[in-house]
Amino acid sequence: MELYLIRHPRPDVAPGVCYGQSDVDIAESAARVAERLRPLLPETYALHSSPLQRAHKLAVELGAPQVDDRLKEVSFGAWEGQTFEAIGDAIEAWSQDPMNFRPPEGETPLEMATRVREWMSATLDPDAPAHVVVGHGGPLRVIAGQLLGLPPERWLALDFACGHATRIDVHAWGVMLKWFNR
């Protein structure tokens, strides 16, 4: 199975603002991003998307996506829409234990990972020729990290660029990272 992981186009949000599951729009044309990515994708594939518009708009330009809430970004709860400067010292607690820290009214990255893994088990068919997932940095890190056998604390090292694609091939004998952030 060929798996293509695409992070949404650049979001229309001011630098330094925490947005997580906030349904912010995109700052670039989904059609232009799709046009640039289309040559990297196979002719046919199962298409999956987060329902948040920054991912969904691009997915619709690529085809008719199956939308799933489990592909949403991590929820930062009460932090969403605030600047990191306004959040203040709480950022320090987050940086000390990034996988287990829960922002007020939000979820931990490990809780987000659980829902993404559930989606993977229920949806990704290794016998299918190709899947394309249009989503967010957090869930894409989970998918790639899980498939590549990385421990969760190493997932943050997978820096998915906005509007770029990554290809991972899943074989009976193992997993191969073919390319990253094209």
Secondary structure, DSSP 8 states (H G I E B T S, - for coil): -EEEEEE---BS--TTB--TTS---BSS-HHHHHHHHGGGS-SS-EEEE-SSHHHHHHHHHHS--EE-GGGS----GGGTTSBHHHHTTHHHHHHHSTTT---TTS--HHHHHHHHHHHHHHH--TTSSEEEEEE-HHHHHHHHHHHHT--GGGGGG----TT-EEEEEEETTEEEEEES--
